[in-house]
Amino acid sequence: MQMDDIIVVVDGSTDNTLELLEAESAVLKERLTVVVSPKNEGKGAALKRGFQEARKLGFSHVLTIDADGQHYPEDIPLLYRAHTIHPDAIIIGSRVLEQENMPSQNTFANRFSNFWFALQTGLKLPDTQCGMRIYPLRGLHGMRLLTARYEAELALLVFAAWAEVPIIAVPIRVFYPPLEQRISHFRPVYDFARISVLNTLLCLLAVVYGLPRRWWRSFWYYPFFTFYLLFYATPVMRLLQMRYGETDEMNRRLHHSVQVRVRPLIKCIPCVPFRISGPEYPDTPAIYIANHNSIADILTIMSLSDRLTFLGKEWVLKNALFGRLAKGYHIIPAALDKEQIVKEIRRVTSLGYSVVIFPEGTRSKTGDLQTFHRGAFHFAEELHLPIRPLLLRGYFDVWNKTDAHIGRTRCLEVIRLPEIAPDDPRRAEGYAKMTKLMAAEYRARLDQFAYPTDNK
């Protein structure tokens, strides 16, 4: 997507817009494309014309922005950054809905629309009416069913959600001029009636088509996941305990069994390819770090080696379903104080295991990288261990913290970044500096990486 290519849709404008655009086209040359409708057809029709022109010109994505001066163009980089992390997603601005000069009917309309969208898709969005968005053109569904007016934007989101297109909200600013300067073509009675009729139809379609299509992956995968834990992993651990007792040999065999068997849980996510790339790591003790978006992160990392364990939450060890398995897997409670954690890491590394730590501490709710904590880098420095960074992509879209269903992404990808040895010059300034350097590297790589275009 070239950010300096502009398509302007003139939807039956009666002022001097065309004259101004003709003057600009002499300056912008090939960068400006003007699409003219002979009469005012409505926002939905204008969007459809713009999308068709973008496809004709060979673009893969479109950024839309309303012409009413409500949005700040300076916020476009915020959406673009989210797009680089989620290239297959619809990125939508999220405005502050309660502020000075915001019309009360706009607030009601937005909440009204948010409610129906959640009902029809099972997803919650803070602002379904914002006109500043990035659309993947191949992720547009139901174009033939779009209406011509305001409600078309909601329909685009609903159809996309049913087709498993991720939708990411990004906070942006909004400007509402004083009442006497405001111009709006929104007709409360007529347009609310149209929206109500559309929502009624969408609810019917949701029951018979949209929601069954959206949830079938989850109905299949969650029972499979539970069956694996209850009828494979836990019984295997019990059999190993009976055979070897509570010994290091039992734990070693448990790690190997989990490593061999857990990868099917990732590979069986419907229609999602799985890739691993980057340099191979030696099978020696180290501190592994990774960004954290999903439970599937943990399953994937378990599948990489039978010499890994985790610094984990206390509830994992107490969980009735897999708590005993976590204890047998040498999970170290993060609730311990630093001295105790160092002692536990020294113990498990002496047995030949590496420890995986998520510097963010918890799963991201947005898919964006959160603040890195210093613990992982402090432990690596204290114990003179190498750091092995793993970059995970696609996991937020498939199985995130806030969505209860199994979603879709172009691929799940694990990228092994180069190992950072204990004598690496970057570690000479201490673990605090190393924390900042690694957070910056992760953020830069997430911004620059693109998914492969094929699904092989």
C-alpha positions as CSV (number, residue, x, y, z in Angstrom):
1,M,0.0,0.0,0.0
2,Q,1.5,3.3,-1.1
3,M,0.5,5.9,1.5
4,D,0.9,8.8,-1.0
5,D,-1.6,7.5,-3.6
6,I,-5.0,9.2,-3.2
7,I,-8.4,8.3,-4.6
8,V,-11.0,10.9,-4.1
9,V,-14.7,10.0,-4.6
10,V,-16.8,13.0,-5.5
11,D,-20.3,11.9,-4.7
12,G,-22.5,14.4,-6.6
13,S,-20.8,17.4,-5.0
14,T,-22.4,20.8,-6.0
15,D,-19.6,23.1,-4.8
16,N,-16.2,23.8,-6.3
17,T,-14.7,20.5,-5.2
18,L,-14.0,19.3,-8.8
19,E,-12.2,22.6,-9.7
20,L,-10.0,22.3,-6.6
21,L,-9.2,18.7,-7.4
22,E,-8.3,19.6,-11.0
23,A,-5.9,22.2,-9.7
24,E,-4.3,19.6,-7.3
25,S,-4.0,17.0,-9.9
26,A,-1.5,19.1,-11.8
27,V,0.7,19.0,-8.7
28,L,0.1,15.4,-7.6
29,K,0.2,14.1,-11.2
30,E,-0.4,10.3,-11.2
31,R,-0.8,10.1,-7.4
32,L,-4.3,11.5,-7.4
33,T,-7.3,9.6,-8.9
34,V,-10.7,11.3,-9.0
35,V,-13.9,9.2,-9.2
36,V,-17.0,11.2,-10.0
37,S,-20.6,10.2,-9.4
38,P,-23.1,12.4,-11.4
39,K,-25.5,12.5,-8.4
40,N,-25.3,12.0,-4.7
41,E,-25.7,8.3,-4.1
42,G,-24.6,8.0,-0.4
43,K,-21.6,7.0,1.6
44,G,-22.0,3.2,0.9
45,A,-22.1,3.8,-2.8
46,A,-19.1,6.1,-2.6
47,L,-17.0,3.5,-0.7
48,K,-17.9,0.8,-3.3
49,R,-16.8,3.1,-6.1
50,G,-13.5,3.8,-4.3
51,F,-12.8,0.1,-3.6
52,Q,-13.5,-0.8,-7.2
53,E,-11.1,1.9,-8.5
54,A,-8.4,0.7,-6.0
55,R,-8.7,-2.9,-7.2
56,K,-8.5,-1.7,-10.8
57,L,-5.3,0.2,-10.0
58,G,-3.8,-2.9,-8.4
59,F,-3.8,-1.9,-4.8
60,S,-4.0,-4.5,-2.0
61,H,-5.2,-2.2,0.8
62,V,-7.2,1.0,1.1
63,L,-7.1,3.6,3.9
64,T,-10.4,5.5,4.1
65,I,-11.0,8.9,5.7
66,D,-14.1,11.0,5.8
67,A,-14.2,14.4,4.1
68,D,-15.9,16.2,7.0
69,G,-12.8,17.2,8.8
70,Q,-13.5,15.0,11.8
71,H,-10.3,13.0,11.6
72,Y,-6.7,14.1,12.1
73,P,-4.5,12.9,9.2
74,E,-1.6,13.0,11.6
75,D,-3.2,9.8,13.2
76,I,-2.8,7.8,10.0
77,P,0.6,6.4,11.1
78,L,-1.1,4.9,14.1
79,L,-3.4,2.8,11.9
80,Y,-0.5,2.0,9.5
81,R,1.6,0.6,12.3
82,A,-1.2,-1.7,13.3
83,H,-1.6,-2.7,9.7
84,T,2.1,-3.8,9.5
85,I,1.5,-6.1,12.5
86,H,-1.9,-7.4,11.2
87,P,-1.7,-7.1,7.4
88,D,-4.8,-9.2,6.8
89,A,-7.0,-7.3,9.3
90,I,-9.4,-4.4,9.0
91,I,-7.8,-1.6,11.1
92,I,-10.5,0.8,12.4
93,G,-10.1,4.0,14.4
94,S,-11.6,4.2,17.9
95,R,-12.7,7.7,18.8
96,V,-13.3,9.1,22.2
97,L,-17.1,8.9,22.3
98,E,-17.7,11.4,25.1
99,Q,-16.1,14.8,24.7
100,E,-16.9,18.4,24.2
101,N,-19.1,19.3,21.2
102,M,-19.9,15.7,20.3
103,P,-23.5,15.5,19.2
104,S,-25.7,13.4,21.5
105,Q,-27.3,11.6,18.5
106,N,-23.8,10.5,17.3
107,T,-23.1,9.0,20.7
108,F,-26.4,7.1,20.7
109,A,-25.9,6.0,17.1
110,N,-22.5,4.6,17.9
111,R,-23.6,2.7,21.0
112,F,-26.6,1.5,19.1
113,S,-24.4,0.2,16.3
114,N,-21.8,-1.3,18.7
115,F,-24.6,-3.3,20.4
116,W,-26.0,-4.8,17.1
117,F,-22.5,-5.6,15.9
118,A,-21.7,-7.5,19.1
119,L,-25.0,-9.4,18.8
120,Q,-24.4,-10.3,15.1
121,T,-20.8,-11.4,15.4
122,G,-19.9,-12.2,19.0
123,L,-17.2,-9.5,18.8
124,K,-17.0,-6.2,20.8
125,L,-15.7,-3.1,19.2
126,P,-15.5,0.3,20.9
127,D,-16.4,2.3,17.8
128,T,-18.1,0.7,14.8
129,Q,-18.9,4.0,13.0
130,C,-15.5,5.5,12.6
131,G,-14.7,6.4,9.0
132,M,-10.9,6.2,9.3
133,R,-10.0,2.6,8.5
134,I,-7.6,0.4,6.6
135,Y,-9.3,-2.3,4.5
136,P,-7.5,-5.3,3.0
137,L,-9.3,-5.4,-0.4
138,R,-9.3,-9.2,-0.5
139,G,-10.9,-9.1,3.0
140,L,-14.0,-7.2,1.7
141,H,-17.0,-9.5,1.7
142,G,-20.6,-9.0,0.8
143,M,-19.9,-6.1,-1.5
144,R,-22.9,-6.9,-3.7
145,L,-25.2,-6.7,-0.6
146,L,-23.9,-3.3,0.5
147,T,-26.5,-0.5,0.8
148,A,-25.8,2.9,-0.5
149,R,-25.9,5.0,2.7
150,Y,-24.3,5.2,6.2
151,E,-25.2,1.7,7.3
152,A,-22.9,0.2,4.7
153,E,-19.8,0.6,7.0
154,L,-21.4,-1.5,9.7
155,A,-22.4,-4.2,7.1
156,L,-18.7,-4.3,5.9
157,L,-17.6,-5.1,9.4
158,V,-20.2,-7.7,10.0
159,F,-19.5,-9.5,6.7
160,A,-15.8,-9.4,7.4
161,A,-16.2,-10.8,10.9
162,W,-18.3,-13.7,9.6
163,A,-15.5,-14.4,7.1
164,E,-12.9,-14.5,9.9
165,V,-11.2,-11.3,8.9
166,P,-9.6,-9.9,12.0
167,I,-10.7,-6.4,13.1
168,I,-8.3,-4.3,15.1
169,A,-9.3,-1.0,16.9
170,V,-6.7,1.7,17.3
171,P,-7.4,4.8,19.5
172,I,-7.4,8.0,17.5
173,R,-8.4,11.7,18.1
174,V,-11.6,13.3,16.8
175,F,-12.6,16.9,16.1
176,Y,-16.2,18.1,16.5
177,P,-16.7,21.7,15.5
178,P,-19.2,23.9,17.4
179,L,-22.9,23.3,16.6
180,E,-23.2,26.4,14.4
181,Q,-20.3,25.3,12.2
182,R,-21.4,21.7,11.8
183,I,-22.6,20.2,8.5
184,S,-24.2,16.8,8.5
185,H,-26.3,14.9,6.0
186,F,-27.3,12.3,8.6
187,R,-31.1,12.2,8.8
188,P,-32.0,10.8,12.2
189,V,-35.5,9.4,11.5
190,Y,-34.9,8.1,8.0
191,D,-31.4,6.8,8.5
192,F,-32.2,5.2,11.9
193,A,-35.1,3.4,10.2
194,R,-32.8,2.1,7.4
195,I,-30.2,1.0,10.0
196,S,-32.9,-0.8,12.0
197,V,-34.1,-2.7,9.0
198,L,-30.6,-3.7,8.0
199,N,-29.8,-4.9,11.6
200,T,-33.0,-7.0,11.6
201,L,-31.9,-8.7,8.3
202,L,-28.3,-9.1,9.6
203,C,-29.5,-10.8,12.8
204,L,-31.5,-13.3,10.8
205,L,-28.5,-14.0,8.6
206,A,-26.3,-14.3,11.7
207,V,-28.5,-17.1,13.1
208,V,-28.6,-19.1,9.9
209,Y,-25.2,-18.3,8.3
210,G,-22.8,-15.8,9.9
211,L,-22.4,-17.2,13.5
212,P,-22.4,-20.9,12.5
213,R,-19.7,-20.1,9.9
214,R,-17.7,-18.1,12.4
215,W,-17.8,-20.6,15.3
216,W,-17.5,-24.0,13.5
217,R,-13.7,-23.9,14.0
218,S,-14.1,-23.3,17.7
219,F,-16.7,-26.1,18.1
220,W,-14.3,-28.5,16.5
221,Y,-11.0,-27.3,18.1
222,Y,-11.9,-26.6,21.8
223,P,-13.2,-30.2,22.3
224,F,-10.1,-31.5,20.6
225,F,-7.9,-29.4,22.9
226,T,-9.8,-30.5,26.0
227,F,-9.7,-34.2,24.9
228,Y,-6.0,-34.0,24.4
229,L,-5.4,-32.6,28.0
230,L,-7.8,-35.0,29.7
231,F,-7.3,-38.2,27.8
232,Y,-3.7,-38.0,26.6
233,A,-1.4,-35.6,28.5
234,T,-2.7,-36.3,32.0
235,P,-2.9,-40.1,31.7
236,V,0.6,-40.2,30.2
237,M,2.0,-38.3,33.1
238,R,0.3,-40.7,35.6
239,L,1.7,-43.7,33.7
240,L,5.2,-42.2,33.8
241,Q,4.8,-41.5,37.5
242,M,3.8,-45.1,38.1
243,R,6.8,-46.4,36.1
244,Y,9.5,-44.1,37.2
245,G,8.1,-42.4,40.3
246,E,8.8,-38.7,41.0
247,T,12.2,-38.7,39.5
248,D,14.3,-36.7,37.0
249,E,13.8,-39.6,34.5
250,M,10.1,-39.3,34.7
251,N,10.3,-35.5,34.1
252,R,12.6,-36.0,31.2
253,R,10.3,-38.5,29.5
254,L,7.3,-36.2,30.3
255,H,9.0,-33.3,28.5
256,H,9.8,-35.5,25.5
257,S,6.2,-36.9,25.3
258,V,4.7,-33.3,25.5
259,Q,7.2,-32.0,22.8
260,V,6.4,-34.8,20.4
261,R,2.6,-34.7,20.9
262,V,1.8,-31.1,21.4
263,R,2.5,-29.9,17.8
264,P,-0.7,-31.6,16.5
265,L,-2.6,-29.1,18.6
266,I,-1.0,-26.3,16.5
267,K,-1.1,-28.1,13.2
268,C,-4.8,-29.1,13.7
269,I,-6.0,-25.5,13.9
270,P,-8.2,-25.4,10.8
271,C,-6.9,-23.7,7.6
272,V,-3.8,-22.1,9.4
273,P,-0.3,-23.0,8.1
274,F,2.5,-23.2,10.6
275,R,6.1,-22.1,10.0
276,I,9.4,-22.0,11.9
277,S,12.4,-20.1,10.5
278,G,15.7,-18.7,11.7
279,P,18.9,-20.2,13.0
280,E,18.8,-23.4,15.0
281,Y,19.6,-23.1,18.7
282,P,22.0,-25.5,20.5
283,D,20.3,-27.8,23.0
284,T,21.9,-26.2,26.0
285,P,20.4,-24.2,29.0
286,A,19.4,-20.6,28.2
287,I,16.8,-18.0,28.8
288,Y,14.2,-17.9,26.0
289,I,12.1,-14.8,25.6
290,A,9.1,-14.3,23.3
291,N,6.2,-11.9,22.7
292,H,3.0,-13.2,24.2
293,N,-0.5,-12.9,22.5
294,S,-2.1,-16.3,23.0
295,I,-2.3,-19.6,24.8
296,A,-1.2,-21.1,21.5
297,D,2.2,-19.3,22.1
298,I,2.9,-21.7,24.9
299,L,1.8,-24.8,23.0
300,T,4.1,-23.8,20.1
301,I,7.1,-23.2,22.2
302,M,6.6,-26.6,24.0
303,S,6.8,-28.2,20.5
304,L,10.2,-26.7,19.7
305,S,12.2,-28.8,22.2
306,D,11.9,-31.3,25.0
307,R,14.4,-29.2,27.1
308,L,12.1,-26.2,27.9
309,T,10.1,-25.1,30.8
310,F,8.4,-21.8,31.7
311,L,8.2,-19.1,34.3
312,G,4.4,-19.2,34.8
313,K,1.5,-17.8,36.7
314,E,0.5,-19.4,40.1
315,W,-2.9,-20.4,38.8
316,V,-1.4,-22.7,36.2
317,L,0.1,-24.9,38.9
318,K,-3.1,-25.0,40.8
319,N,-5.4,-25.7,37.8
320,A,-7.5,-28.8,38.3
321,L,-7.2,-29.8,34.6
322,F,-3.5,-29.5,34.0
323,G,-1.9,-28.4,37.3
324,R,-0.2,-31.7,38.0
325,L,1.1,-31.7,34.4
326,A,2.6,-28.2,35.0
327,K,4.4,-29.3,38.1
328,G,5.9,-32.3,36.4
329,Y,7.0,-30.0,33.6
330,H,9.1,-28.0,36.0
331,I,7.0,-24.8,35.7
332,I,8.5,-22.1,38.0
333,P,5.9,-19.9,39.8
334,A,6.4,-16.2,38.9
335,A,5.0,-15.3,42.3
336,L,8.2,-16.3,44.0
337,D,10.6,-13.5,45.0
338,K,13.6,-12.9,42.7
339,E,16.1,-14.9,44.9
340,Q,13.9,-17.9,44.9
341,I,13.3,-17.7,41.1
342,V,17.0,-17.5,40.5
343,K,17.5,-20.5,42.7
344,E,14.8,-22.4,40.8
345,I,16.2,-21.4,37.4
346,R,19.7,-22.6,38.6
347,R,18.1,-25.9,39.6
348,V,16.3,-26.6,36.3
349,T,19.2,-25.4,34.2
350,S,21.5,-27.8,36.1
351,L,19.2,-30.6,34.8
352,G,19.8,-29.4,31.3
353,Y,16.6,-27.4,30.7
354,S,16.1,-23.9,29.4
355,V,13.5,-21.4,30.9
356,V,11.0,-19.6,28.7
357,I,10.0,-16.1,30.0
358,F,7.5,-13.7,28.4
359,P,8.9,-10.2,29.2
360,E,5.5,-8.7,28.7
361,G,4.3,-10.7,31.7
362,T,0.8,-11.4,30.3
363,R,-1.0,-11.8,27.0
364,S,-1.5,-8.6,25.0
365,K,-5.2,-7.6,24.6
366,T,-4.6,-5.8,21.4
367,G,-1.8,-7.8,19.6
368,D,0.5,-4.8,20.0
369,L,3.8,-5.3,21.9
370,Q,3.5,-4.3,25.6
371,T,6.2,-3.0,27.9
372,F,9.1,-5.4,28.5
373,H,9.8,-6.1,32.2
374,R,13.4,-6.6,33.2
375,G,13.1,-10.0,35.0
376,A,14.2,-12.2,32.1
377,F,17.2,-10.2,31.4
378,H,18.2,-9.9,35.1
379,F,18.0,-13.7,35.5
380,A,20.1,-14.2,32.3
381,E,22.7,-11.8,33.6
382,E,22.7,-13.2,37.2
383,L,23.2,-16.8,35.9
384,H,25.4,-15.9,33.0
385,L,23.0,-17.6,30.5
386,P,22.6,-16.9,26.8
387,I,19.3,-15.2,25.6
388,R,17.4,-16.8,22.8
389,P,14.7,-14.5,21.4
390,L,11.6,-16.0,19.6
391,L,9.4,-13.7,17.6
392,L,5.8,-15.0,17.2
393,R,3.4,-13.8,14.5
394,G,-0.2,-14.6,13.8
395,Y,-1.2,-15.9,17.2
396,F,-3.3,-12.9,18.3
397,D,-5.6,-13.3,15.3
398,V,-6.1,-17.0,15.9
399,W,-6.6,-17.3,19.6
400,N,-6.4,-14.1,21.6
401,K,-7.1,-13.1,25.2
402,T,-10.4,-11.3,24.6
403,D,-12.1,-13.5,21.9
404,A,-13.6,-16.8,22.8
405,H,-13.4,-18.4,19.3
406,I,-10.6,-19.7,17.1
407,G,-9.9,-17.1,14.4
408,R,-8.0,-17.1,11.2
409,T,-4.6,-15.7,10.0
410,R,-2.5,-16.1,7.0
411,C,0.0,-18.3,9.0
412,L,1.4,-19.0,12.5
413,E,5.0,-18.2,12.4
414,V,7.9,-18.7,14.8
415,I,11.0,-16.7,13.9
416,R,14.2,-17.6,15.8
417,L,16.3,-14.4,16.2
418,P,20.1,-14.7,16.7
419,E,21.2,-15.9,20.1
420,I,22.7,-13.3,22.5
421,A,25.7,-14.8,24.2
422,P,26.7,-13.9,27.8
423,D,29.8,-12.0,26.4
424,D,27.8,-10.1,23.7
425,P,28.8,-6.4,23.8
426,R,25.2,-5.4,24.0
427,R,25.0,-7.0,27.5
428,A,27.9,-5.1,28.8
429,E,25.8,-2.1,30.0
430,G,23.6,-4.2,32.2
431,Y,20.2,-5.9,32.0
432,A,18.2,-2.7,32.2
433,K,19.7,-1.4,28.9
434,M,19.4,-4.9,27.4
435,T,15.6,-4.9,28.2
436,K,15.2,-1.6,26.3
437,L,17.3,-2.8,23.3
438,M,15.3,-6.1,23.0
439,A,12.0,-4.3,23.3
440,A,13.0,-1.9,20.5
441,E,14.2,-4.7,18.3
442,Y,11.0,-6.7,18.7
443,R,8.9,-3.6,17.9
444,A,11.0,-2.8,14.9
445,R,10.8,-6.3,13.5
446,L,7.1,-6.5,14.1
447,D,6.7,-3.3,12.1
448,Q,8.9,-4.3,9.2
449,F,8.1,-8.0,8.7
450,A,5.4,-9.0,6.2
451,Y,3.9,-12.5,5.9
452,P,4.9,-14.6,3.0
453,T,2.4,-14.3,0.1
454,D,2.1,-18.0,-0.3
455,N,0.6,-20.6,2.0
456,K,3.0,-23.5,1.2
